[in-house]
Amino acid sequence: MRESRPARRISDQAVMAVFTFTPQAAQKLKQIIQERGGNLALSIAADPEVTGGAWRLTLVPRRPSTAVVSGVPVEADAEALRLLDGTIIDWVMTPDGPGLGIYDQNLVDNDPRRRGRF
Protein backbone atom coordinates (compact mmCIF):
# COMPACT_ATOMS: atom_id res chain seq x y z
CA MET A 1 0.00 0.00 0.00
CA ARG A 2 2.96 2.36 0.44
CA GLU A 3 4.11 4.46 -2.46
CA SER A 4 7.70 3.88 -3.53
CA ARG A 5 8.60 7.57 -3.82
CA PRO A 6 9.31 9.47 -0.59
CA ALA A 7 6.67 11.81 0.72
CA ARG A 8 7.08 15.47 -0.15
CA ARG A 9 7.59 17.96 2.66
CA ILE A 10 5.19 20.87 2.64
CA SER A 11 5.10 23.73 5.07
CA ASP A 12 2.70 26.36 6.27
CA GLN A 13 3.88 29.04 8.68
CA ALA A 14 6.94 27.02 9.78
CA VAL A 15 4.94 23.79 10.29
CA MET A 16 6.47 20.84 8.45
CA ALA A 17 4.66 17.64 7.55
CA VAL A 18 5.62 14.46 5.75
CA PHE A 19 2.74 12.49 4.26
CA THR A 20 1.97 10.75 1.00
CA PHE A 21 -0.79 9.38 -1.21
CA THR A 22 -1.01 5.79 -2.38
CA PRO A 23 -0.68 5.43 -6.16
CA GLN A 24 -4.43 4.68 -6.35
CA ALA A 25 -5.38 7.82 -4.41
CA ALA A 26 -2.99 10.02 -6.38
CA GLN A 27 -4.28 8.67 -9.70
CA LYS A 28 -7.94 9.14 -8.73
CA LEU A 29 -7.39 12.67 -7.40
CA LYS A 30 -5.44 13.72 -10.49
CA GLN A 31 -8.27 12.31 -12.65
CA ILE A 32 -10.93 14.20 -10.67
CA ILE A 33 -8.92 17.43 -10.87
CA GLN A 34 -8.46 17.02 -14.65
CA GLU A 35 -12.18 16.35 -15.12
CA ARG A 36 -12.89 19.67 -13.38
CA GLY A 37 -10.54 21.76 -15.51
CA GLY A 38 -7.13 20.95 -14.05
CA ASN A 39 -6.46 24.15 -12.11
CA LEU A 40 -7.52 22.83 -8.70
CA ALA A 41 -5.85 21.57 -5.54
CA LEU A 42 -6.98 19.28 -2.74
CA SER A 43 -7.54 21.40 0.36
CA ILE A 44 -7.04 19.49 3.61
CA ALA A 45 -8.16 21.05 6.89
CA ALA A 46 -8.52 19.56 10.35
CA ASP A 47 -12.11 19.89 11.58
CA PRO A 48 -11.97 21.50 15.04
CA GLU A 49 -15.62 20.66 15.69
CA VAL A 50 -15.04 16.90 15.80
CA THR A 51 -13.08 15.07 18.48
CA GLY A 52 -10.77 12.28 17.34
CA GLY A 53 -9.48 13.57 14.04
CA ALA A 54 -12.00 14.53 11.39
CA TRP A 55 -11.02 16.20 8.16
CA ARG A 56 -12.48 18.63 5.64
CA LEU A 57 -11.26 17.75 2.15
CA THR A 58 -12.38 19.94 -0.73
CA LEU A 59 -11.17 21.05 -4.13
CA VAL A 60 -10.06 24.68 -4.29
CA PRO A 61 -8.48 26.88 -6.98
CA ARG A 62 -4.77 26.12 -7.32
CA ARG A 63 -2.40 28.94 -6.33
CA PRO A 64 1.19 29.46 -7.50
CA SER A 65 2.36 28.50 -3.98
CA THR A 66 0.44 25.20 -3.95
CA ALA A 67 2.60 22.24 -2.88
CA VAL A 68 2.57 18.98 -4.83
CA VAL A 69 2.57 15.68 -2.91
CA SER A 70 2.80 12.43 -4.90
CA GLY A 71 1.79 14.40 -7.99
CA VAL A 72 -1.32 15.84 -6.29
CA PRO A 73 -1.59 19.61 -5.73
CA VAL A 74 -2.31 20.14 -2.00
CA GLU A 75 -3.29 23.10 0.18
CA ALA A 76 -3.27 22.52 3.94
CA ASP A 77 -3.54 24.72 7.01
CA ALA A 78 -1.04 24.55 9.89
CA GLU A 79 -3.22 22.33 12.10
CA ALA A 80 -3.85 19.87 9.28
CA LEU A 81 -0.13 19.70 8.49
CA ARG A 82 0.65 18.93 12.12
CA LEU A 83 -1.92 16.11 12.16
CA LEU A 84 -1.00 14.78 8.70
CA ASP A 85 2.64 14.18 9.63
CA GLY A 86 3.35 10.46 9.26
CA THR A 87 0.15 9.59 7.40
CA ILE A 88 -0.74 8.03 4.09
CA ILE A 89 -3.88 8.94 2.16
CA ASP A 90 -5.53 6.08 0.28
CA TRP A 91 -8.50 5.69 -2.09
CA VAL A 92 -10.91 3.37 -0.29
CA MET A 93 -14.29 1.73 -0.80
CA THR A 94 -16.71 1.91 2.12
CA PRO A 95 -20.40 1.09 2.60
CA ASP A 96 -21.02 4.80 1.88
CA GLY A 97 -19.10 4.64 -1.41
CA PRO A 98 -15.58 5.52 -2.54
CA GLY A 99 -13.49 8.17 -0.84
CA LEU A 100 -10.20 9.05 0.78
CA GLY A 101 -8.98 7.35 3.94
CA ILE A 102 -6.23 8.95 6.04
CA TYR A 103 -4.11 6.40 7.91
CA ASP A 104 -1.08 6.34 10.20
CA GLN A 105 1.70 4.90 8.00
CA ASN A 106 3.98 4.38 11.00
CA LEU A 107 1.98 1.47 12.40
CA VAL A 108 3.93 -1.75 12.19
CA ASP A 109 1.05 -4.24 12.33
CA ASN A 110 -0.04 -3.51 8.71
CA ASP A 111 -3.55 -2.75 9.92
CA PRO A 112 -3.80 1.02 9.43
CA ARG A 113 -6.03 2.93 11.78
CA ARG A 114 -8.69 4.93 10.00
CA ARG A 115 -8.35 8.62 10.84
CA GLY A 116 -10.86 10.15 8.45
CA ARG A 117 -12.70 9.74 5.17
CA PHE A 118 -13.66 12.11 2.35
A tleap script that builds the chain and sets N, CA, C and O, in Angstrom:
source leaprc.protein.ff14SB
mol = sequence {
  NMET ARG GLU SER ARG PRO ALA ARG ARG ILE
  SER ASP GLN ALA VAL MET ALA VAL PHE THR
  PHE THR PRO GLN ALA ALA GLN LYS LEU LYS
  GLN ILE ILE GLN GLU ARG GLY GLY ASN LEU
  ALA LEU SER ILE ALA ALA ASP PRO GLU VAL
  THR GLY GLY ALA TRP ARG LEU THR LEU VAL
  PRO ARG ARG PRO SER THR ALA VAL VAL SER
  GLY VAL PRO VAL GLU ALA ASP ALA GLU ALA
  LEU ARG LEU LEU ASP GLY THR ILE ILE ASP
  TRP VAL MET THR PRO ASP GLY PRO GLY LEU
  GLY ILE TYR ASP GLN ASN LEU VAL ASP ASN
  ASP PRO ARG ARG ARG GLY ARG CPHE
}
set mol.1.N position { 0.820 -1.177 0.000 }
set mol.1.CA position { 0.000 0.000 0.000 }
set mol.1.C position { 0.869 1.248 0.000 }
set mol.1.O position { 0.385 2.307 -0.398 }
set mol.2.N position { 2.101 1.183 0.416 }
set mol.2.CA position { 2.956 2.357 0.439 }
set mol.2.C position { 3.442 2.708 -0.953 }
set mol.2.O position { 3.679 1.832 -1.785 }
set mol.3.N position { 3.585 3.990 -1.193 }
set mol.3.CA position { 4.114 4.455 -2.460 }
set mol.3.C position { 5.634 4.385 -2.400 }
set mol.3.O position { 6.227 4.616 -1.347 }
set mol.4.N position { 6.259 4.069 -3.517 }
set mol.4.CA position { 7.699 3.881 -3.526 }
set mol.4.C position { 8.465 5.188 -3.426 }
set mol.4.O position { 9.578 5.200 -2.900 }
set mol.5.N position { 7.906 6.293 -3.916 }
set mol.5.CA position { 8.596 7.573 -3.823 }
set mol.5.C position { 8.429 8.164 -2.433 }
set mol.5.O position { 7.379 7.980 -1.817 }
set mol.6.N position { 9.438 8.872 -1.918 }
set mol.6.CA position { 9.310 9.467 -0.592 }
set mol.6.C position { 8.259 10.569 -0.589 }
set mol.6.O position { 7.996 11.209 -1.607 }
set mol.7.N position { 7.671 10.768 0.570 }
set mol.7.CA position { 6.672 11.815 0.722 }
set mol.7.C position { 7.328 13.180 0.560 }
set mol.7.O position { 8.493 13.364 0.911 }
set mol.8.N position { 6.591 14.108 0.043 }
set mol.8.CA position { 7.081 15.470 -0.149 }
set mol.8.C position { 6.827 16.275 1.115 }
set mol.8.O position { 5.764 16.155 1.724 }
set mol.9.N position { 7.781 17.083 1.511 }
set mol.9.CA position { 7.591 17.965 2.659 }
set mol.9.C position { 6.876 19.227 2.199 }
set mol.9.O position { 7.271 19.855 1.217 }
set mol.10.N position { 5.823 19.589 2.915 }
set mol.10.CA position { 5.194 20.873 2.645 }
set mol.10.C position { 5.119 21.636 3.948 }
set mol.10.O position { 5.074 21.040 5.025 }
set mol.11.N position { 5.105 22.932 3.852 }
set mol.11.CA position { 5.103 23.732 5.070 }
set mol.11.C position { 4.070 24.833 4.987 }
set mol.11.O position { 3.695 25.279 3.903 }
set mol.12.N position { 3.622 25.259 6.142 }
set mol.12.CA position { 2.696 26.361 6.272 }
set mol.12.C position { 3.043 27.055 7.573 }
set mol.12.O position { 2.874 26.478 8.647 }
set mol.13.N position { 3.520 28.267 7.493 }
set mol.13.CA position { 3.883 29.039 8.676 }
set mol.13.C position { 4.812 28.245 9.588 }
set mol.13.O position { 4.546 28.115 10.783 }
set mol.14.N position { 5.881 27.723 9.040 }
set mol.14.CA position { 6.936 27.016 9.777 }
set mol.14.C position { 6.501 25.661 10.325 }
set mol.14.O position { 7.210 25.088 11.153 }
set mol.15.N position { 5.360 25.132 9.891 }
set mol.15.CA position { 4.937 23.794 10.290 }
set mol.15.C position { 5.309 22.849 9.159 }
set mol.15.O position { 4.930 23.075 8.009 }
set mol.16.N position { 6.048 21.793 9.476 }
set mol.16.CA position { 6.468 20.839 8.452 }
set mol.16.C position { 5.683 19.544 8.620 }
set mol.16.O position { 5.380 19.130 9.739 }
set mol.17.N position { 5.362 18.915 7.505 }
set mol.17.CA position { 4.658 17.638 7.546 }
set mol.17.C position { 5.203 16.739 6.454 }
set mol.17.O position { 5.566 17.202 5.373 }
set mol.18.N position { 5.257 15.446 6.749 }
set mol.18.CA position { 5.621 14.459 5.748 }
set mol.18.C position { 4.461 13.473 5.664 }
set mol.18.O position { 4.162 12.762 6.624 }
set mol.19.N position { 3.818 13.441 4.510 }
set mol.19.CA position { 2.744 12.487 4.263 }
set mol.19.C position { 2.757 12.172 2.780 }
set mol.19.O position { 3.440 12.832 1.997 }
set mol.20.N position { 1.991 11.152 2.402 }
set mol.20.CA position { 1.970 10.748 1.001 }
set mol.20.C position { 0.596 10.207 0.630 }
set mol.20.O position { -0.253 9.971 1.490 }
set mol.21.N position { 0.402 10.018 -0.662 }
set mol.21.CA position { -0.789 9.378 -1.207 }
set mol.21.C position { -0.377 8.027 -1.771 }
set mol.21.O position { 0.730 7.882 -2.290 }
set mol.22.N position { -1.256 7.038 -1.674 }
set mol.22.CA position { -1.008 5.790 -2.383 }
set mol.22.C position { -1.118 6.082 -3.881 }
set mol.22.O position { -1.723 7.079 -4.273 }
set mol.23.N position { -0.540 5.222 -4.715 }
set mol.23.CA position { -0.683 5.434 -6.160 }
set mol.23.C position { -2.150 5.498 -6.601 }
set mol.23.O position { -2.495 6.276 -7.490 }
set mol.24.N position { -3.012 4.684 -5.983 }
set mol.24.CA position { -4.432 4.682 -6.347 }
set mol.24.C position { -5.083 6.020 -6.002 }
set mol.24.O position { -5.835 6.570 -6.806 }
set mol.25.N position { -4.797 6.542 -4.816 }
set mol.25.CA position { -5.382 7.820 -4.405 }
set mol.25.C position { -4.868 8.952 -5.282 }
set mol.25.O position { -5.644 9.803 -5.717 }
set mol.26.N position { -3.567 8.968 -5.543 }
set mol.26.CA position { -2.989 10.023 -6.380 }
set mol.26.C position { -3.600 9.992 -7.778 }
set mol.26.O position { -3.959 11.035 -8.324 }
set mol.27.N position { -3.718 8.803 -8.354 }
set mol.27.CA position { -4.282 8.671 -9.698 }
set mol.27.C position { -5.725 9.163 -9.731 }
set mol.27.O position { -6.104 9.907 -10.636 }
set mol.28.N position { -6.529 8.757 -8.756 }
set mol.28.CA position { -7.941 9.144 -8.731 }
set mol.28.C position { -8.087 10.653 -8.532 }
set mol.28.O position { -8.910 11.288 -9.193 }
set mol.29.N position { -7.297 11.229 -7.628 }
set mol.29.CA position { -7.386 12.667 -7.395 }
set mol.29.C position { -6.958 13.464 -8.622 }
set mol.29.O position { -7.594 14.458 -8.971 }
set mol.30.N position { -5.882 13.030 -9.278 }
set mol.30.CA position { -5.442 13.723 -10.493 }
set mol.30.C position { -6.519 13.629 -11.579 }
set mol.30.O position { -6.737 14.589 -12.319 }
set mol.31.N position { -7.186 12.486 -11.676 }
set mol.31.CA position { -8.269 12.310 -12.650 }
set mol.31.C position { -9.429 13.256 -12.340 }
set mol.31.O position { -9.951 13.918 -13.238 }
set mol.32.N position { -9.828 13.319 -11.077 }
set mol.32.CA position { -10.932 14.200 -10.671 }
set mol.32.C position { -10.579 15.658 -10.955 }
set mol.32.O position { -11.410 16.412 -11.460 }
set mol.33.N position { -9.354 16.055 -10.633 }
set mol.33.CA position { -8.918 17.433 -10.870 }
set mol.33.C position { -8.934 17.744 -12.363 }
set mol.33.O position { -9.382 18.818 -12.766 }
set mol.34.N position { -8.449 16.816 -13.187 }
set mol.34.CA position { -8.455 17.022 -14.647 }
set mol.34.C position { -9.878 17.143 -15.177 }
set mol.34.O position { -10.149 17.982 -16.037 }
set mol.35.N position { -10.789 16.314 -14.673 }
set mol.35.CA position { -12.184 16.355 -15.119 }
set mol.35.C position { -12.844 17.689 -14.800 }
set mol.35.O position { -13.813 18.078 -15.451 }
set mol.36.N position { -12.321 18.387 -13.803 }
set mol.36.CA position { -12.893 19.673 -13.382 }
set mol.36.C position { -12.072 20.865 -13.881 }
set mol.36.O position { -12.192 21.966 -13.344 }
set mol.37.N position { -11.254 20.655 -14.885 }
set mol.37.CA position { -10.540 21.757 -15.507 }
set mol.37.C position { -9.051 21.811 -15.242 }
set mol.37.O position { -8.339 22.542 -15.929 }
set mol.38.N position { -8.556 21.064 -14.270 }
set mol.38.CA position { -7.127 20.945 -14.049 }
set mol.38.C position { -6.461 22.000 -13.203 }
set mol.38.O position { -5.309 21.807 -12.815 }
set mol.39.N position { -7.108 23.098 -12.894 }
set mol.39.CA position { -6.464 24.155 -12.115 }
set mol.39.C position { -6.970 24.163 -10.673 }
set mol.39.O position { -7.298 25.216 -10.126 }
set mol.40.N position { -7.028 22.976 -10.068 }
set mol.40.CA position { -7.524 22.829 -8.700 }
set mol.40.C position { -6.480 22.151 -7.833 }
set mol.40.O position { -5.521 21.560 -8.328 }
set mol.41.N position { -6.691 22.250 -6.523 }
set mol.41.CA position { -5.847 21.569 -5.544 }
set mol.41.C position { -6.754 20.943 -4.496 }
set mol.41.O position { -7.873 21.404 -4.274 }
set mol.42.N position { -6.262 19.890 -3.854 }
set mol.42.CA position { -6.981 19.283 -2.742 }
set mol.42.C position { -6.674 20.092 -1.491 }
set mol.42.O position { -5.518 20.186 -1.077 }
set mol.43.N position { -7.693 20.669 -0.896 }
set mol.43.CA position { -7.537 21.404 0.357 }
set mol.43.C position { -7.828 20.446 1.506 }
set mol.43.O position { -8.874 19.798 1.537 }
set mol.44.N position { -6.886 20.363 2.453 }
set mol.44.CA position { -7.042 19.485 3.609 }
set mol.44.C position { -7.012 20.355 4.856 }
set mol.44.O position { -6.040 21.069 5.101 }
set mol.45.N position { -8.084 20.292 5.645 }
set mol.45.CA position { -8.161 21.055 6.888 }
set mol.45.C position { -8.642 20.137 7.999 }
set mol.45.O position { -9.525 19.305 7.792 }
set mol.46.N position { -8.055 20.295 9.180 }
set mol.46.CA position { -8.523 19.558 10.349 }
set mol.46.C position { -9.831 20.199 10.799 }
set mol.46.O position { -9.943 21.424 10.834 }
set mol.47.N position { -10.819 19.378 11.143 }
set mol.47.CA position { -12.112 19.889 11.578 }
set mol.47.C position { -12.099 20.053 13.091 }
set mol.47.O position { -12.135 19.055 13.811 }
set mol.48.N position { -12.050 21.286 13.594 }
set mol.48.CA position { -11.965 21.504 15.040 }
set mol.48.C position { -13.249 21.156 15.781 }
set mol.48.O position { -13.245 21.064 17.009 }
set mol.49.N position { -14.339 20.963 15.060 }
set mol.49.CA position { -15.623 20.661 15.692 }
set mol.49.C position { -15.769 19.193 16.079 }
set mol.49.O position { -16.677 18.843 16.833 }
set mol.50.N position { -14.897 18.337 15.577 }
set mol.50.CA position { -15.037 16.902 15.797 }
set mol.50.C position { -13.852 16.383 16.596 }
set mol.50.O position { -12.701 16.625 16.233 }
set mol.51.N position { -14.130 15.672 17.678 }
set mol.51.CA position { -13.078 15.073 18.481 }
set mol.51.C position { -12.605 13.785 17.823 }
set mol.51.O position { -13.419 13.022 17.303 }
set mol.52.N position { -11.303 13.534 17.839 }
set mol.52.CA position { -10.773 12.279 17.342 }
set mol.52.C position { -10.248 12.324 15.925 }
set mol.52.O position { -9.949 11.274 15.357 }
set mol.53.N position { -10.127 13.479 15.341 }
set mol.53.CA position { -9.480 13.572 14.037 }
set mol.53.C position { -10.396 13.468 12.843 }
set mol.53.O position { -10.373 12.462 12.135 }
set mol.54.N position { -11.192 14.472 12.606 }
set mol.54.CA position { -12.001 14.528 11.389 }
set mol.54.C position { -11.365 15.539 10.443 }
set mol.54.O position { -10.633 16.434 10.866 }
set mol.55.N position { -11.651 15.384 9.179 }
set mol.55.CA position { -11.015 16.202 8.159 }
set mol.55.C position { -12.044 16.840 7.249 }
set mol.55.O position { -13.122 16.287 7.033 }
set mol.56.N position { -11.709 18.005 6.717 }
set mol.56.CA position { -12.476 18.627 5.637 }
set mol.56.C position { -11.584 18.581 4.410 }
set mol.56.O position { -10.518 19.198 4.387 }
set mol.57.N position { -12.012 17.860 3.402 }
set mol.57.CA position { -11.261 17.747 2.151 }
set mol.57.C position { -12.133 18.294 1.030 }
set mol.57.O position { -13.233 17.798 0.788 }
set mol.58.N position { -11.638 19.314 0.355 }
set mol.58.CA position { -12.378 19.944 -0.725 }
set mol.58.C position { -11.420 20.297 -1.859 }
set mol.58.O position { -10.204 20.328 -1.672 }
set mol.59.N position { -11.973 20.557 -3.014 }
set mol.59.CA position { -11.172 21.046 -4.131 }
set mol.59.C position { -11.285 22.565 -4.164 }
set mol.59.O position { -12.380 23.124 -4.088 }
set mol.60.N position { -10.129 23.223 -4.280 }
set mol.60.CA position { -10.064 24.684 -4.292 }
set mol.60.C position { -9.218 25.130 -5.485 }
set mol.60.O position { -8.456 24.332 -6.030 }
set mol.61.N position { -9.341 26.394 -5.896 }
set mol.61.CA position { -8.479 26.884 -6.978 }
set mol.61.C position { -6.998 26.749 -6.598 }
set mol.61.O position { -6.602 27.046 -5.471 }
set mol.62.N position { -6.207 26.302 -7.546 }
set mol.62.CA position { -4.774 26.119 -7.323 }
set mol.62.C position { -4.075 27.478 -7.366 }
set mol.62.O position { -4.335 28.294 -8.250 }
set mol.63.N position { -3.183 27.707 -6.396 }
set mol.63.CA position { -2.401 28.941 -6.331 }
set mol.63.C position { -0.970 28.652 -6.773 }
set mol.63.O position { -0.556 27.493 -6.795 }
set mol.64.N position { -0.214 29.676 -7.123 }
set mol.64.CA position { 1.192 29.457 -7.496 }
set mol.64.C position { 2.005 28.807 -6.376 }
set mol.64.O position { 2.972 28.096 -6.649 }
set mol.65.N position { 1.623 29.043 -5.124 }
set mol.65.CA position { 2.364 28.496 -3.983 }
set mol.65.C position { 1.912 27.096 -3.576 }
set mol.65.O position { 2.433 26.544 -2.607 }
set mol.66.N position { 0.961 26.514 -4.291 }
set mol.66.CA position { 0.436 25.195 -3.945 }
set mol.66.C position { 1.539 24.142 -3.989 }
set mol.66.O position { 2.291 24.058 -4.960 }
set mol.67.N position { 1.629 23.338 -2.926 }
set mol.67.CA position { 2.596 22.236 -2.877 }
set mol.67.C position { 2.062 21.064 -3.688 }
set mol.67.O position { 0.859 20.958 -3.928 }
set mol.68.N position { 2.963 20.188 -4.106 }
set mol.68.CA position { 2.573 18.979 -4.829 }
set mol.68.C position { 3.112 17.784 -4.055 }
set mol.68.O position { 4.314 17.682 -3.812 }
set mol.69.N position { 2.214 16.883 -3.669 }
set mol.69.CA position { 2.567 15.684 -2.911 }
set mol.69.C position { 2.149 14.478 -3.742 }
set mol.69.O position { 0.971 14.340 -4.071 }
set mol.70.N position { 3.079 13.614 -4.083 }
set mol.70.CA position { 2.795 12.425 -4.901 }
set mol.70.C position { 2.085 12.789 -6.201 }
set mol.70.O position { 1.262 12.019 -6.698 }
set mol.71.N position { 2.399 13.953 -6.747 }
set mol.71.CA position { 1.787 14.404 -7.986 }
set mol.71.C position { 0.451 15.097 -7.817 }
set mol.71.O position { -0.154 15.516 -8.804 }
set mol.72.N position { -0.028 15.228 -6.575 }
set mol.72.CA position { -1.324 15.842 -6.289 }
set mol.72.C position { -1.101 17.243 -5.719 }
set mol.72.O position { -0.383 17.385 -4.729 }
set mol.73.N position { -1.694 18.279 -6.312 }
set mol.73.CA position { -1.593 19.610 -5.726 }
set mol.73.C position { -2.374 19.656 -4.411 }
set mol.73.O position { -3.533 19.243 -4.353 }
set mol.74.N position { -1.720 20.168 -3.347 }
set mol.74.CA position { -2.309 20.136 -2.005 }
set mol.74.C position { -2.181 21.498 -1.332 }
set mol.74.O position { -1.126 22.131 -1.373 }
set mol.75.N position { -3.274 21.937 -0.712 }
set mol.75.CA position { -3.293 23.099 0.179 }
set mol.75.C position { -3.667 22.565 1.558 }
set mol.75.O position { -4.604 21.777 1.680 }
set mol.76.N position { -2.948 22.984 2.592 }
set mol.76.CA position { -3.267 22.517 3.942 }
set mol.76.C position { -2.949 23.607 4.947 }
set mol.76.O position { -1.952 24.316 4.810 }
set mol.77.N position { -3.804 23.740 5.967 }
set mol.77.CA position { -3.535 24.719 7.014 }
set mol.77.C position { -2.558 24.135 8.036 }
set mol.77.O position { -2.255 22.943 8.000 }
set mol.78.N position { -2.074 24.968 8.937 }
set mol.78.CA position { -1.042 24.555 9.893 }
set mol.78.C position { -1.497 23.392 10.769 }
set mol.78.O position { -0.719 22.470 11.014 }
set mol.79.N position { -2.726 23.414 11.239 }
set mol.79.CA position { -3.220 22.328 12.096 }
set mol.79.C position { -3.304 21.020 11.320 }
set mol.79.O position { -2.936 19.966 11.838 }
set mol.80.N position { -3.781 21.081 10.098 }
set mol.80.CA position { -3.850 19.869 9.277 }
set mol.80.C position { -2.459 19.313 9.024 }
set mol.80.O position { -2.259 18.101 9.103 }
set mol.81.N position { -1.494 20.175 8.722 }
set mol.81.CA position { -0.127 19.703 8.491 }
set mol.81.C position { 0.431 19.003 9.720 }
set mol.81.O position { 1.091 17.970 9.607 }
set mol.82.N position { 0.168 19.561 10.884 }
set mol.82.CA position { 0.649 18.930 12.122 }
set mol.82.C position { 0.053 17.531 12.270 }
set mol.82.O position { 0.761 16.586 12.617 }
set mol.83.N position { -1.239 17.400 12.008 }
set mol.83.CA position { -1.917 16.113 12.164 }
set mol.83.C position { -1.607 15.135 11.031 }
set mol.83.O position { -1.651 13.922 11.237 }
set mol.84.N position { -1.297 15.640 9.853 }
set mol.84.CA position { -0.996 14.780 8.704 }
set mol.84.C position { 0.387 14.149 8.773 }
set mol.84.O position { 0.647 13.166 8.079 }
set mol.85.N position { 1.271 14.687 9.586 }
set mol.85.CA position { 2.638 14.184 9.633 }
set mol.85.C position { 2.641 12.687 9.944 }
set mol.85.O position { 2.089 12.255 10.955 }
set mol.86.N position { 3.267 11.903 9.068 }
set mol.86.CA position { 3.353 10.458 9.262 }
set mol.86.C position { 2.148 9.683 8.759 }
set mol.86.O position { 1.950 8.532 9.149 }
set mol.87.N position { 1.339 10.293 7.898 }
set mol.87.CA position { 0.151 9.592 7.405 }
set mol.87.C position { 0.273 9.263 5.924 }
set mol.87.O position { 1.120 9.794 5.206 }
set mol.88.N position { -0.599 8.373 5.503 }
set mol.88.CA position { -0.738 8.031 4.091 }
set mol.88.C position { -2.219 8.162 3.747 }
set mol.88.O position { -3.083 7.744 4.517 }
set mol.89.N position { -2.501 8.740 2.595 }
set mol.89.CA position { -3.879 8.940 2.158 }
set mol.89.C position { -4.151 7.947 1.036 }
set mol.89.O position { -3.429 7.901 0.040 }
set mol.90.N position { -5.207 7.151 1.213 }
set mol.90.CA position { -5.526 6.079 0.276 }
set mol.90.C position { -6.925 6.289 -0.294 }
set mol.90.O position { -7.767 6.939 0.326 }
set mol.91.N position { -7.166 5.731 -1.482 }
set mol.91.CA position { -8.501 5.693 -2.086 }
set mol.91.C position { -9.150 4.412 -1.605 }
set mol.91.O position { -8.625 3.325 -1.844 }
set mol.92.N position { -10.291 4.523 -0.926 }
set mol.92.CA position { -10.913 3.367 -0.287 }
set mol.92.C position { -12.372 3.231 -0.708 }
set mol.92.O position { -13.013 4.195 -1.127 }
set mol.93.N position { -12.873 2.011 -0.584 }
set mol.93.CA position { -14.288 1.735 -0.800 }
set mol.93.C position { -14.905 1.442 0.563 }
set mol.93.O position { -14.383 0.631 1.326 }
set mol.94.N position { -16.016 2.105 0.863 }
set mol.94.CA position { -16.712 1.906 2.122 }
set mol.94.C position { -18.184 1.629 1.825 }
set mol.94.O position { -18.606 1.750 0.675 }
set mol.95.N position { -18.967 1.263 2.824 }
set mol.95.CA position { -20.403 1.089 2.595 }
set mol.95.C position { -21.076 2.360 2.066 }
set mol.95.O position { -22.112 2.290 1.405 }
set mol.96.N position { -20.477 3.524 2.360 }
set mol.96.CA position { -21.022 4.797 1.881 }
set mol.96.C position { -20.541 5.158 0.483 }
set mol.96.O position { -20.977 6.163 -0.078 }
set mol.97.N position { -19.645 4.351 -0.089 }
set mol.97.CA position { -19.104 4.639 -1.413 }
set mol.97.C position { -17.613 4.917 -1.354 }
set mol.97.O position { -17.002 4.806 -0.291 }
set mol.98.N position { -17.019 5.281 -2.496 }
set mol.98.CA position { -15.580 5.521 -2.543 }
set mol.98.C position { -15.209 6.850 -1.904 }
set mol.98.O position { -16.021 7.772 -1.827 }
set mol.99.N position { -13.966 6.928 -1.448 }
set mol.99.CA position { -13.488 8.167 -0.845 }
set mol.99.C position { -12.036 8.046 -0.436 }
set mol.99.O position { -11.353 7.084 -0.787 }
set mol.100.N position { -11.579 9.023 0.301 }
set mol.100.CA position { -10.202 9.048 0.775 }
set mol.100.C position { -10.148 8.636 2.232 }
set mol.100.O position { -10.927 9.125 3.050 }
set mol.101.N position { -9.233 7.740 2.560 }
set mol.101.CA position { -8.978 7.354 3.942 }
set mol.101.C position { -7.613 7.885 4.337 }
set mol.101.O position { -6.666 7.807 3.554 }
set mol.102.N position { -7.501 8.420 5.536 }
set mol.102.CA position { -6.233 8.946 6.041 }
set mol.102.C position { -5.783 8.036 7.169 }
set mol.102.O position { -6.478 7.880 8.173 }
set mol.103.N position { -4.594 7.428 6.991 }
set mol.103.CA position { -4.111 6.400 7.905 }
set mol.103.C position { -2.730 6.735 8.435 }
set mol.103.O position { -1.966 7.455 7.793 }
set mol.104.N position { -2.413 6.207 9.611 }
set mol.104.CA position { -1.083 6.343 10.199 }
set mol.104.C position { -0.156 5.342 9.521 }
set mol.104.O position { -0.308 4.137 9.720 }
set mol.105.N position { 0.805 5.815 8.722 }
set mol.105.CA position { 1.703 4.905 8.001 }
set mol.105.C position { 2.832 4.379 8.875 }
set mol.105.O position { 3.625 3.557 8.417 }
set mol.106.N position { 2.923 4.830 10.115 }
set mol.106.CA position { 3.985 4.380 11.002 }
set mol.106.C position { 3.613 3.137 11.806 }
set mol.106.O position { 4.443 2.603 12.542 }
set mol.107.N position { 2.378 2.675 11.670 }
set mol.107.CA position { 1.978 1.475 12.404 }
set mol.107.C position { 2.673 0.262 11.813 }
set mol.107.O position { 2.765 0.122 10.594 }
set mol.108.N position { 3.158 -0.607 12.673 }
set mol.108.CA position { 3.932 -1.751 12.195 }
set mol.108.C position { 3.096 -3.012 12.005 }
set mol.108.O position { 3.601 -3.995 11.464 }
set mol.109.N position { 1.852 -3.017 12.426 }
set mol.109.CA position { 1.048 -4.240 12.333 }
set mol.109.C position { 0.320 -4.380 10.993 }
set mol.109.O position { -0.473 -5.306 10.824 }
set mol.110.N position { 0.574 -3.478 10.040 }
set mol.110.CA position { -0.044 -3.512 8.712 }
set mol.110.C position { -1.565 -3.439 8.739 }
set mol.110.O position { -2.224 -3.836 7.778 }
set mol.111.N position { -2.116 -2.941 9.817 }
set mol.111.CA position { -3.555 -2.753 9.916 }
set mol.111.C position { -3.800 -1.281 10.214 }
set mol.111.O position { -4.044 -0.920 11.366 }
set mol.112.N position { -3.739 -0.418 9.191 }
set mol.112.CA position { -3.804 1.019 9.429 }
set mol.112.C position { -5.078 1.437 10.143 }
set mol.112.O position { -6.160 0.907 9.889 }
set mol.113.N position { -4.926 2.370 11.014 }
set mol.113.CA position { -6.029 2.934 11.782 }
set mol.113.C position { -6.688 4.021 10.942 }
set mol.113.O position { -6.020 4.932 10.453 }
set mol.114.N position { -7.974 3.920 10.784 }
set mol.114.CA position { -8.690 4.926 10.001 }
set mol.114.C position { -8.754 6.220 10.800 }
set mol.114.O position { -9.168 6.223 11.959 }
set mol.115.N position { -8.339 7.322 10.172 }
set mol.115.CA position { -8.349 8.620 10.839 }
set mol.115.C position { -9.356 9.578 10.219 }
set mol.115.O position { -9.646 10.619 10.808 }
set mol.116.N position { -9.883 9.263 9.078 }
set mol.116.CA position { -10.856 10.152 8.449 }
set mol.116.C position { -11.203 9.655 7.063 }
set mol.116.O position { -10.480 8.835 6.498 }
set mol.117.N position { -12.296 10.138 6.511 }
set mol.117.CA position { -12.701 9.738 5.168 }
set mol.117.C position { -13.345 10.924 4.476 }
set mol.117.O position { -14.055 11.712 5.100 }
set mol.118.N position { -13.090 11.044 3.177 }
set mol.118.CA position { -13.657 12.114 2.350 }
set mol.118.C position { -14.710 11.513 1.459 }
set mol.118.O position { -15.330 12.226 0.669 }
savepdb mol mol.pdb
quit
